[in-house]
Amino acid sequence: MGLEQLSFATELIVSELVTNAIRYGRSPIQLRMIRQASLTCEVSDTSSTAPHLRRARTYDEGGRGLLLVAQIADRWGSRHFGEGKVIWAEQGLPQE
C-alpha cells in the first residue's frame, strides 16, 4: 500500500483526535480513514463543542493535542452536522 512512511504521524493524529473525542465529545465516537488523493482521518462524535487550538504553558499536562495535529497534518478542520461534528486531518500520500 505504500503508507509505511505515514504510520507514525497517522498513529499520533488518530490518538489525539480519538482522545479528544473521548474527553470532550459524546458517544457514539467513530473513526474513519479515507485514502483517496490524500489520507484523511475523521473522528466524529455527537457533541457540538467546536475544537480550538490551545497554547499550553511549559508545565501544563495537556492542551497540545490539536497543536500537534496541526503541525503534523497538511490540513485539518471540523464540520458540524445535525447531531454533532467531525474533526478531520489530512496527510499527503507518499510519491511512488
Solvent accessible surface area in square Angstrom, and as a share of the most:
residue,aa,sasa,rsa
1,M,174,0.78
2,G,41,0.39
3,L,35,0.17
4,E,129,0.58
5,Q,147,0.65
6,L,25,0.13
7,S,53,0.34
8,F,154,0.64
9,A,21,0.16
10,T,22,0.13
11,E,116,0.52
12,L,43,0.21
13,I,1,0.00
14,V,33,0.19
15,S,59,0.38
16,E,36,0.16
17,L,5,0.02
18,V,39,0.23
19,T,69,0.40
20,N,38,0.20
21,A,7,0.05
22,I,120,0.61
23,R,164,0.60
24,Y,117,0.44
25,G,18,0.17
26,R,152,0.55
27,S,91,0.59
28,P,89,0.56
29,I,55,0.28
30,Q,119,0.53
31,L,85,0.42
32,R,136,0.50
33,M,77,0.34
34,I,40,0.20
35,R,105,0.38
36,Q,142,0.63
37,A,100,0.78
38,S,20,0.13
39,L,11,0.06
40,T,19,0.11
41,C,2,0.01
42,E,16,0.07
43,V,2,0.01
44,S,19,0.12
45,D,3,0.02
46,T,33,0.19
47,S,6,0.04
48,S,88,0.57
49,T,80,0.46
50,A,58,0.45
51,P,36,0.22
52,H,123,0.55
53,L,81,0.40
54,R,105,0.38
55,R,190,0.69
56,A,26,0.20
57,R,179,0.65
58,T,113,0.65
59,Y,201,0.76
60,D,41,0.21
61,E,181,0.81
62,G,27,0.26
63,G,20,0.20
64,R,85,0.31
65,G,12,0.12
66,L,16,0.08
67,L,35,0.17
68,L,65,0.32
69,V,1,0.00
70,A,32,0.24
71,Q,127,0.56
72,I,57,0.29
73,A,9,0.07
74,D,99,0.51
75,R,141,0.51
76,W,67,0.24
77,G,15,0.15
78,S,45,0.29
79,R,111,0.40
80,H,98,0.44
81,F,101,0.42
82,G,80,0.77
83,E,128,0.57
84,G,5,0.05
85,K,13,0.06
86,V,14,0.08
87,I,15,0.08
88,W,44,0.15
89,A,1,0.01
90,E,35,0.15
91,Q,10,0.04
92,G,37,0.35
93,L,44,0.22
94,P,33,0.21
95,Q,173,0.77
96,E,206,0.92
